[in-house]
Amino acid sequence: MTTPPGSDRRTTGRAPAARHPATGRPAAGGRLLAAAHGSLARGVTAPVPGTAFALALTGGMTLGPGDGRELLFGRNRPEVHVCVGEDDPQVSRCQGRLTHRHGRWWVANSGRLPLRFPTRLLFTGEEPLPLESGYTPLFVRGSRDREHLLEVFVSGPEAERPVALPGEVTRPPRVWVLTDEEKLALVVLGQRYLLHEPRPQPLTWKQTAAQLAELRPGEGWREKRVEHLVNRVRMMLSRDGVPWLTREEVGEPVGNALNDHLIRALMMSTTLVPPDLALIDAA
């Protein structure tokens, strides 16, 4: 892979240049991110505004801004910077690229199937889409209705940073601790939200129990068990002051409102993040 025009091989900050594991070639001044890095939905720290972070289940890369710099992603690990869907032949070898030009990062699709943004699809041959500062999940459709997640985060410019309060202690979002079975049940229940589908709704108790029983046969997944686990988490958040999680607050008819508010609260707090969808594939 050649170095993109207009880029250099210096790193962002003092980090060593990342190299492809298979080829050993420099990766356009980037820095590797380990698979255990943690979801980009929880935010990033970057010394240079406009730095791009891209992360899949197998790892990723961060790359500082610079006209012409590129970050490639797709199935063919030796020829891309971020490997997505390595075991899925329906994902293209080079599915797409992030390119920095005119002071922004742009996403282009070079694969056979469209890339799915939270609000639209991007097809091969269409004009690249600009990325806003902050978090963007991208999904690549694979075999058997699988969708492979690529998390992208672009650090904001200096003008967008909050005023420094050196005397204040940084307050991270409240993340609730869930048991393994609670988390799996909630990921299945709220998978449409984690997939950033337009106008998502939670699965029904019956749908959730059926999928859990298929994923984990012999573990006794029934509708009442799912309802009990989810209600236990909902009441935990309600006791901690999260609003709109009780029938009294929502009012009748309740419908899906309680589960809708619960899933959104768990995602806003980053207790649930898109990479948690891997629990469904791993189950």
N, C-alpha and C positions, 0 to 999 in steps of 0.2 A: 504494500500500500504506500503510495507516495504522499509526501507532506503537501497539504493543500496550498495553493498559491497564496502568497501574502502572509503566511504564518511562519513562525520560527520554531526552533526546538527548545526554547527556554521554557521552563515550567512556570506555572502560576504560583507565586510565593516562593518558598524554598523547597517544595516537594520535588523528589526526583522524577524524571520523565517516566511515564508509564510505557511499557512495551508489551506487545502481543506475546502471550505465553508460548504460542507455537512458532512464530516467526522471529521474535526478538526485535522487531522493527520499532523505532520510536513512534509513539502515537500522538504526534502533533502537539507536543507540550502538555499532555494531559497527566492526570494523577489517578491511579486505580482506586476504586472503592471495593471493599470486600463484600462478599455476599451477606455477611453478618452486620453490615453497616447500620441497618435499621431504616425504617420507612422514611422517605423524603417528605412525606406528609407532615412529619413532626418538625420540619424546618431544617435549615442548613446554616453553617457559618462559613463565610467566604471573605477573604481580605480584599478582593477586587469586585466591585459592582458589575453585574452582567455576567458573572461566572455561571456556566451551565453545569448541572449535575444530571446524570442519567443512570438509572439503576434498575436492573432486572433481578430475578431470583438468584442468578448465578454470579452477580456482581455488577460493577459498573465503572463509570469514569466521571471525573470532573475536569472541566476545561475552561480556561479563562477566555475572555473576549479577544477578538483579533480578526480583522477583516479577512475572510477566506478560510478561517479555521473550520474544520469539519469533524463531526463525530458520527460514525456509521454504526448502525445496529441491524441485526438480522441473525439467521440461523447458523451461518458458517463462521464458527469461532475464529479460525486463523485470519480471516479477512475483514473482520469488523472490530470495533472498539468495545461494543456491548453486545453480548450474545443473548438472544431472545428466542425461546422455543427451539432449543438445540435438538430435541428429540422429536420434533414435529415436522414432517416433510411438507406440510402445507404452508408453513412459514417460509418466505423467500430467503435465499442465502444472504442477500443484502436487502432488507425490507425497507429501509429508509435512512435518512440522514438529517442531522442537525447542522446547519451552516450559519456562521456569523457574518452578517453583512449589513452595512448601513446602521451600525450600532444596535442591531437586534439579532436574536436567534430565530431561525426559520426552520420549519419541519417540512421535508419533502418525502413523498412516498415513491419508492422505486421497486416495490414488490408487486406481486400479481393481485393481491387482495387489498381492500381499502384499510387504512388506519382509522381507528375510531377514537375521536376526541369526545369529551363529555357532552358536547353540543352538536357535533356533526361528524360526517365521514370525510376522509381525504383520499381521493383516488389517484392511481398512477396517472401521470400526465397533467394533473391539475397544478395550478400555481401553488408554490409553498405557502404555508400558513405561518404568520408570526406568532411567537410565544410571548405572552405577557409575563411580567415579573411574578414570581411565586410558583405554586405547585400545579402541575398539569399531569394527569394520568393518561397514557395512551394505551390502547388495546389492539392487539393483533389477533384476528380470528384464525384459529387453527383447525385441526382435525377434530371430528366428533363434537363440534360446537364448543370446543375449548377456546378460551381467550387468554392470550399471554400479555401480561402487564409490563409496560415500561414506564417507570416513574421519571418525571422530568421536573427539575426545579431550577429557576433562573433567579439569582440573587438580585435584589433591587438596587437602583442607583442611590447615590448619597442623598439626593433630594427627597427620597421616599423614606429614609430611615428616621425613626422617632428621635426626638430630642433626648440627648443623653441625660440620665439621672444617676450620677455616680454614687449617690448615697442610698439609692434604692436597691433592694435585692431582686434579682430577676425571678419572676414568678412563672414557671412553666405551667402548661395546662394540667388540670387534674386528670390523672389517668387512673381508672379503677382497675383493681386486680380481679381477674375472672378465673374461675377454675377451667380446666381443659374442656370439660363437657359444656360448661356455660358458653365458652368462647366458640366452640364448634357449632352449637345450636344457634347462637346469634349470627354467626357468619352465614349459615345456611338461610336463616330467616331473613337476613338483610342483604343477601348477595346482590340484589338489583341495585341497591344504593352503592355498594362497594364497586360495582361495575360502572357506576355513574351513568346508568340508563336515564333517559328523559322521563320525568314524572314517575319515579319508581314507587312501588308499593311493596310492603312486606309480604312474604309468602303466608299462606294460611297455616294454621296449626297442622292440618292434615297434610298439606304439601311438604312442610318442614319435616314432620315425622317420617313421611314416606321416603324422602331423600336421605335422611339420617339412617333409616333402617337399611337402605340400599348401600350406603357408604360403610356402615358399621353393623353388618348383620350379626345377630346373636347377642346384641347389647340391650335389647328390650326397649327400643325407641318407640314410644306411643305418644299420641297427641297430648295426653294429660301430663306426661313427663316433660315434654317440651314446654307446655304452658307453665308448669310449675317453675322450671329453671328460668324462663324469661321473666316471669312475674317476680321472682326472687331478686333478679338483677334490677328490675324496674323500681322495686321498693327500696333497694339499697341506694340508688341514685336519688330517689325522692326524699329519703331521710337526710341525704347530704345537701338538700336544697335545690335540686334541679326541678324546674317547674314543668307543668303540663304532663305529668306522668301518673295522675290519679283520675278516676272517674269524676270526682267532685270538681276538679279543675277544668276538665275538658267538657263535661256536660253530655247529656244524651242527645242524639244517638252517638255512641262512642265509635263504632266501626273499627277501622284500623288505626285510629288516631294515637292510641297509647303506644303501640309498637312503632308507628312512624316517628313519634317524638323521641322514643327511646333510642332507636337506631341513629337518628340524627344527632342526639346528644352524645352518644358513644363515639361517633365519627368526629364531631366537633372537638371532643376532648382528646382525640387520637387514641382512644382505647381500642377502637376498631379502625384499621387502615386497609387500603386496597391489597397490599401483599398478603393479608390474612386469608384471601381467597385460595392461597396455596393449601390451606387446611382441607379444602374440598378435594383437591387433586390427590393429596397425600393420604386421605382417609381410606 
